[in-house]
Amino acid sequence: MDRLDNTVRPYAWGSTTAIAQLLGVEPTGEPQAEMWMGAHPGAPSRTGRGTLAEVIDADPERELGAASVAKFGPRLPFLLKLLAAGAPLSLQVHPDLDQAKAGYADEERRGVPADAAHRTYKDANHKPELVCALTDFDGLCGFRDPLRAAELLDALGVDSLKPYVDLLHAQPEEAALREVLTAILTADRDEMARTVTEAAAACDRLGGDHAPYAAIAHHYPGDPGVIAAMLLNHVRLQPGEALYLGAGVPHAYLNGLGVEIMANSDNVLRCGLTPKHVDVPELLRIVRFEPRDPGVLRPEAAPDGEELYDTPTDEFRLSRYVLPTGGATHDLTLATPQILLCTAGSVRAGEHELSPGTSVFVPAGEKAEVSGTGTLFRATVVA
């Protein structure tokens, strides 16, 4: 197996302390948002044999296994991350596989440059994702009941929000949510900025269920996404709990440290809380306007001490092992590729001693015995 040397991405919303504290190093004072583990071309992990992308390209079937290559092609189909949010990420959705293929082909046909600010589809893949909290973790996930959203907005006492409140009482629910989100995103920017400022002051005054939106507005003053965020469920995960985000589900991470895994894609359609391009027509085509419970996941016990976060996605499978003091050695050998990430304690994986924040890549079929005392996350595929 290969010890991984991973890149930390310094996005502006990143925490200045969380990843450094996990690694046991001094903070740099700069945001550290994500640590990437995998073979994504944007920041492939480095090994003693070259980058993980180069290692896989040299012999895909040896590294990934025949079943994974047959199902997903000669590439690692997932990207594993440590995600540390010190400020809200953009409010966003991801396309399903058919939408991604069609959207990518269309932009390629129209000659939209790959690095253009208005480019929507970076690749032809979908991007389901799962985030598991390592600390208390706040996020937004899926549309709340429209009547509950109407109550939140109405309590603010902002006259310019009254039309949205009325629309949210309409039926059917899906049409009501679509009309309100469309109205928010297409409103006059100056008028909406004034509405957001007034709404933010009311959220700050009211506190309680309104408090998260006051905090969002602090980071994104005047952004229409502040109002759009009030249409969504606010969720606070406890350590070990997780959220699964499928296609078309609007979401945003607000604060906290977690382990995130996703299909290997960059396709993001933004709804707000961002200075970046918002493609409103395409966004409205992709979003699923369905009120839903956010669906907090808790790990399910599997054989040999494994705790599995069950999702409908084959590109990734995330589980964890909480290894007790004096516990037995676990044989994690699989016929599929794996990344093992330590998040607490001290874990021995093969010949490698893993401390929090360190990881290894295990080629398909490679012997993988682990022992020690701590917490180990295992990322692989369903092939």
C-alpha positions as CSV (number, residue, x, y, z in Angstrom):
1,M,0.0,0.0,0.0
2,D,1.1,3.6,-0.6
3,R,1.2,6.4,2.0
4,L,-0.5,9.5,0.5
5,D,0.8,13.0,0.5
6,N,-2.3,15.2,0.0
7,T,-2.9,18.7,-1.1
8,V,-4.8,21.2,1.1
9,R,-7.0,23.6,-0.9
10,P,-7.1,27.2,0.5
11,Y,-10.6,28.2,-0.5
12,A,-11.8,31.4,1.2
13,W,-14.6,29.6,3.2
14,G,-12.2,27.2,4.8
15,S,-11.4,27.1,8.6
16,T,-8.1,28.5,9.6
17,T,-7.7,26.0,12.4
18,A,-9.7,22.7,12.0
19,I,-7.4,20.8,9.6
20,A,-4.2,22.0,11.3
21,Q,-5.6,20.9,14.7
22,L,-6.5,17.4,13.4
23,L,-3.0,17.1,11.9
24,G,-1.4,18.3,15.1
25,V,0.4,21.2,13.4
26,E,0.5,24.9,13.9
27,P,-2.1,26.8,11.8
28,T,-0.8,28.9,9.0
29,G,-3.3,31.7,9.6
30,E,-4.7,31.1,6.1
31,P,-8.0,29.3,5.3
32,Q,-7.6,25.5,4.8
33,A,-10.8,24.3,3.3
34,E,-10.3,20.8,1.9
35,M,-7.6,18.0,1.9
36,W,-8.0,15.9,-1.2
37,M,-7.2,12.2,-1.3
38,G,-7.5,10.5,-4.6
39,A,-6.5,10.8,-8.2
40,H,-8.5,13.8,-9.3
41,P,-6.4,15.7,-11.9
42,G,-6.9,19.0,-10.1
43,A,-4.8,17.8,-7.1
44,P,-3.9,14.1,-7.2
45,S,-2.3,12.6,-4.1
46,R,1.4,11.9,-4.2
47,T,3.0,8.5,-3.5
48,G,6.5,7.1,-3.6
49,R,5.7,5.9,-7.1
50,G,4.5,9.2,-8.5
51,T,1.1,10.8,-8.3
52,L,-1.8,8.5,-7.6
53,A,-3.2,9.4,-11.1
54,E,0.2,8.4,-12.7
55,V,0.2,5.1,-10.7
56,I,-3.3,4.2,-11.8
57,D,-2.7,5.2,-15.4
58,A,0.4,3.0,-15.6
59,D,-1.6,-0.2,-14.8
60,P,-5.4,0.5,-14.1
61,E,-6.4,-3.2,-13.7
62,R,-3.5,-3.9,-11.2
63,E,-4.3,-0.9,-9.1
64,L,-8.1,-0.8,-9.3
65,G,-9.1,-4.4,-10.0
66,A,-10.8,-5.9,-13.0
67,A,-14.3,-5.4,-11.6
68,S,-13.8,-1.7,-10.9
69,V,-12.3,-1.0,-14.3
70,A,-15.1,-2.9,-16.1
71,K,-17.7,-0.9,-14.2
72,F,-16.2,2.6,-14.0
73,G,-13.3,2.6,-16.5
74,P,-9.6,3.0,-15.8
75,R,-9.9,5.7,-13.1
76,L,-10.5,5.9,-9.4
77,P,-14.2,6.7,-9.4
78,F,-14.3,8.6,-6.1
79,L,-12.6,11.5,-4.4
80,L,-12.2,11.5,-0.6
81,K,-11.7,14.7,1.4
82,L,-11.3,16.3,4.7
83,L,-13.7,19.3,4.6
84,A,-13.3,22.2,7.1
85,A,-15.9,24.9,6.7
86,G,-15.3,28.1,8.6
87,A,-17.9,30.0,6.6
88,P,-20.9,28.8,4.4
89,L,-20.1,27.2,1.1
90,S,-22.2,28.2,-1.9
91,L,-25.8,27.0,-2.1
92,Q,-25.7,24.4,-4.8
93,V,-27.1,21.3,-6.6
94,H,-25.5,18.6,-8.7
95,P,-26.9,17.0,-11.9
96,D,-27.7,13.4,-12.4
97,L,-25.7,11.3,-14.8
98,D,-27.9,11.9,-17.9
99,Q,-28.1,15.6,-17.2
100,A,-24.3,15.8,-16.8
101,K,-23.6,14.0,-20.1
102,A,-26.1,16.1,-22.0
103,G,-24.9,19.4,-20.5
104,Y,-21.2,18.6,-21.0
105,A,-21.8,17.6,-24.6
106,D,-23.8,20.8,-25.3
107,E,-21.2,23.1,-23.9
108,E,-18.4,21.2,-25.8
109,R,-20.5,21.5,-29.0
110,R,-20.9,25.3,-28.4
111,G,-17.2,25.7,-27.8
112,V,-17.5,27.1,-24.2
113,P,-14.0,27.2,-22.9
114,A,-13.3,24.7,-20.1
115,D,-12.0,27.5,-17.8
116,A,-14.7,30.0,-18.7
117,A,-16.4,31.7,-15.7
118,H,-19.8,30.9,-17.2
119,R,-19.1,27.3,-17.9
120,T,-21.5,25.0,-16.0
121,Y,-20.4,21.5,-16.8
122,K,-16.8,20.6,-16.2
123,D,-17.2,16.9,-17.1
124,A,-19.7,14.4,-18.1
125,N,-20.2,12.8,-14.7
126,H,-22.6,13.1,-11.8
127,K,-21.6,14.1,-8.3
128,P,-23.5,12.4,-5.5
129,E,-21.7,13.0,-2.2
130,L,-21.7,12.0,1.4
131,V,-20.4,14.1,4.3
132,C,-19.7,12.5,7.8
133,A,-19.2,14.9,10.7
134,L,-16.1,14.7,12.8
135,T,-17.2,17.7,14.9
136,D,-20.6,19.4,15.3
137,F,-21.4,20.2,11.7
138,D,-24.1,22.6,10.4
139,G,-25.6,22.4,6.9
140,L,-28.6,22.9,4.7
141,C,-30.2,20.0,2.9
142,G,-33.3,19.7,0.8
143,F,-36.4,21.8,0.8
144,R,-38.4,22.1,4.0
145,D,-42.2,21.9,4.1
146,P,-43.3,25.1,2.2
147,L,-45.7,26.0,5.0
148,R,-42.8,25.9,7.5
149,A,-40.7,28.1,5.1
150,A,-43.6,30.5,4.9
151,E,-43.7,30.7,8.7
152,L,-40.0,31.5,8.9
153,L,-40.3,34.2,6.3
154,D,-43.5,35.7,7.7
155,A,-42.0,36.0,11.2
156,L,-39.4,38.4,9.8
157,G,-42.1,41.1,9.2
158,V,-40.4,42.2,5.9
159,D,-43.1,43.6,3.6
160,S,-41.2,42.6,0.4
161,L,-41.2,39.0,1.5
162,K,-45.0,38.8,1.7
163,P,-45.5,37.7,-1.9
164,Y,-43.2,34.8,-1.3
165,V,-45.1,33.8,1.9
166,D,-48.4,33.8,-0.2
167,L,-46.8,31.7,-2.9
168,L,-45.6,29.2,-0.4
169,H,-49.2,28.6,0.7
170,A,-50.2,27.6,-2.8
171,Q,-50.6,24.1,-4.1
172,P,-49.1,21.9,-5.4
173,E,-46.0,22.2,-3.2
174,E,-43.5,21.6,-6.0
175,A,-44.9,24.4,-8.1
176,A,-44.9,26.8,-5.1
177,L,-41.3,26.1,-4.3
178,R,-40.3,26.5,-8.0
179,E,-42.1,29.9,-8.2
180,V,-40.5,31.2,-5.0
181,L,-37.0,30.2,-5.9
182,T,-37.4,31.6,-9.4
183,A,-38.6,34.9,-8.0
184,I,-35.7,35.1,-5.6
185,L,-33.1,34.4,-8.2
186,T,-34.5,36.7,-10.9
187,A,-35.5,39.7,-8.6
188,D,-33.8,43.1,-9.1
189,R,-30.4,42.8,-7.4
190,D,-30.6,46.1,-5.6
191,E,-34.1,45.6,-4.4
192,M,-33.2,42.0,-3.2
193,A,-30.1,43.3,-1.4
194,R,-32.3,45.7,0.6
195,T,-34.7,42.9,1.4
196,V,-31.8,40.6,2.5
197,T,-30.4,43.4,4.7
198,E,-33.8,43.9,6.4
199,A,-34.4,40.1,6.7
200,A,-30.9,39.6,8.2
201,A,-31.5,42.2,10.9
202,A,-34.8,40.5,11.8
203,C,-33.1,37.0,11.9
204,D,-30.5,38.4,14.2
205,R,-33.1,39.9,16.5
206,L,-35.3,36.8,16.6
207,G,-32.6,34.2,17.0
208,G,-33.7,30.6,17.5
209,D,-34.5,29.0,14.2
210,H,-33.6,32.2,12.5
211,A,-30.1,32.4,13.9
212,P,-28.4,30.3,11.2
213,Y,-29.6,32.7,8.5
214,A,-28.3,35.7,10.4
215,A,-24.9,34.0,10.4
216,I,-25.2,33.3,6.7
217,A,-26.1,36.9,5.9
218,H,-23.1,38.1,7.9
219,H,-20.8,36.2,5.5
220,Y,-22.9,37.1,2.3
221,P,-24.6,40.5,2.9
222,G,-27.2,41.3,0.4
223,D,-27.0,37.9,-1.4
224,P,-30.3,36.4,-2.6
225,G,-29.1,33.0,-1.4
226,V,-29.8,34.1,2.1
227,I,-33.5,34.1,1.4
228,A,-33.2,31.0,-0.7
229,A,-31.5,29.2,2.2
230,M,-34.6,29.8,4.3
231,L,-36.5,27.4,2.0
232,L,-34.1,24.6,3.1
233,N,-33.9,22.3,6.1
234,H,-31.2,23.4,8.6
235,V,-29.4,20.3,10.0
236,R,-26.9,20.0,12.8
237,L,-24.9,16.8,12.7
238,Q,-23.3,15.3,15.7
239,P,-19.9,13.5,15.3
240,G,-20.4,10.3,13.4
241,E,-23.7,11.4,11.7
242,A,-23.8,11.9,8.0
243,L,-25.8,13.4,5.1
244,Y,-26.1,12.0,1.6
245,L,-26.7,14.5,-1.2
246,G,-28.2,13.0,-4.4
247,A,-28.8,14.7,-7.7
248,G,-31.0,17.8,-7.7
249,V,-31.0,18.3,-3.9
250,P,-30.1,21.9,-2.9
251,H,-27.6,22.0,-0.1
252,A,-24.8,24.0,1.5
253,Y,-22.3,23.2,4.3
254,L,-22.2,26.0,6.9
255,N,-19.6,25.2,9.6
256,G,-17.7,22.2,10.9
257,L,-15.1,19.5,10.1
258,G,-16.1,16.3,8.3
259,V,-15.0,13.5,6.0
260,E,-16.5,13.9,2.5
261,I,-16.6,11.5,-0.3
262,M,-18.1,12.0,-3.8
263,A,-18.1,10.7,-7.3
264,N,-15.1,12.1,-9.2
265,S,-16.7,15.2,-10.7
266,D,-16.6,19.0,-10.6
267,N,-20.2,19.6,-11.7
268,V,-21.8,22.3,-9.5
269,L,-24.8,24.5,-10.2
270,R,-24.9,27.4,-7.7
271,C,-28.0,29.0,-6.3
272,G,-26.5,31.7,-4.3
273,L,-24.0,32.6,-1.4
274,T,-21.3,33.0,-4.0
275,P,-19.8,35.7,-6.3
276,K,-19.5,33.0,-9.0
277,H,-21.8,32.5,-12.0
278,V,-25.4,31.4,-11.4
279,D,-27.0,29.8,-14.4
280,V,-30.6,30.3,-13.4
281,P,-32.4,28.5,-16.3
282,E,-30.2,25.4,-16.0
283,L,-30.4,25.5,-12.2
284,L,-34.2,25.5,-12.3
285,R,-34.1,22.6,-14.8
286,I,-31.8,20.5,-12.4
287,V,-33.3,21.2,-9.0
288,R,-35.8,18.7,-7.6
289,F,-38.5,20.8,-6.0
290,E,-39.6,18.2,-3.5
291,P,-40.0,18.8,0.2
292,R,-38.0,16.2,2.0
293,D,-36.6,15.2,5.3
294,P,-32.8,15.8,5.3
295,G,-32.3,12.1,6.1
296,V,-29.5,12.1,8.7
297,L,-27.5,8.8,8.3
298,R,-26.0,6.9,11.2
299,P,-23.6,4.1,10.6
300,E,-24.9,0.5,10.4
301,A,-23.0,-2.3,12.0
302,A,-21.4,-4.7,9.5
303,P,-19.1,-7.7,10.0
304,D,-15.7,-7.4,11.7
305,G,-16.4,-4.1,13.4
306,E,-17.1,-2.2,10.3
307,E,-19.7,0.6,10.5
308,L,-21.2,1.4,7.0
309,Y,-22.8,4.6,5.7
310,D,-25.3,3.1,3.3
311,T,-26.1,5.0,0.1
312,P,-27.5,4.1,-3.3
313,T,-24.3,5.2,-5.1
314,D,-21.8,2.6,-6.5
315,E,-18.9,5.0,-7.2
316,F,-18.2,5.1,-3.5
317,R,-18.7,3.2,-0.3
318,L,-17.7,4.8,3.0
319,S,-17.4,3.1,6.3
320,R,-15.4,3.5,9.6
321,Y,-13.8,1.4,12.2
322,V,-13.5,2.5,15.8
323,L,-10.6,0.4,17.1
324,P,-10.5,-0.1,20.9
325,T,-7.4,-0.4,23.0
326,G,-6.0,-3.9,22.8
327,G,-8.4,-4.8,20.0
328,A,-7.7,-7.5,17.4
329,T,-6.1,-7.0,14.0
330,H,-8.7,-6.4,11.2
331,D,-8.1,-7.8,7.7
332,L,-9.6,-5.2,5.3
333,T,-8.3,-6.8,2.1
334,L,-10.7,-6.2,-0.8
335,A,-10.8,-6.9,-4.6
336,T,-11.5,-3.2,-5.1
337,P,-9.3,-0.1,-4.5
338,Q,-9.3,1.5,-1.0
339,I,-8.2,4.7,0.7
340,L,-7.8,4.4,4.5
341,L,-7.9,7.6,6.5
342,C,-7.1,7.9,10.2
343,T,-9.1,10.6,12.0
344,A,-8.3,9.8,15.7
345,G,-5.7,7.9,17.7
346,S,-2.9,5.8,16.2
347,V,-3.6,3.1,13.6
348,R,-1.2,0.8,11.9
349,A,-2.1,-0.1,8.3
350,G,0.3,-2.6,6.9
351,E,3.8,-1.1,7.5
352,H,2.4,2.4,7.9
353,E,1.7,4.2,11.2
354,L,-1.2,6.5,10.7
355,S,-2.0,9.6,12.9
356,P,-5.0,11.8,12.5
357,G,-5.3,13.2,9.0
358,T,-2.9,10.7,7.3
359,S,-4.0,8.1,4.8
360,V,-2.9,5.3,2.5
361,F,-4.0,3.9,-0.9
362,V,-4.5,0.2,-1.0
363,P,-4.5,-1.4,-4.5
364,A,-7.2,-3.9,-5.3
365,G,-6.4,-7.3,-3.8
366,E,-3.5,-5.9,-1.7
367,K,-3.2,-7.3,1.8
368,A,-4.6,-4.7,4.2
369,E,-4.3,-5.5,7.9
370,V,-5.0,-2.7,10.4
371,S,-4.6,-2.5,14.2
372,G,-4.2,0.1,16.9
373,T,-6.4,2.4,18.9
374,G,-8.4,5.1,17.0
375,T,-10.8,5.8,14.2
376,L,-10.2,4.7,10.6
377,F,-12.4,5.6,7.6
378,R,-12.4,3.3,4.6
379,A,-13.4,4.5,1.1
380,T,-13.9,2.0,-1.7
381,V,-16.4,1.3,-4.5
382,V,-19.2,-1.1,-5.1
383,A,-18.1,-3.2,-8.2
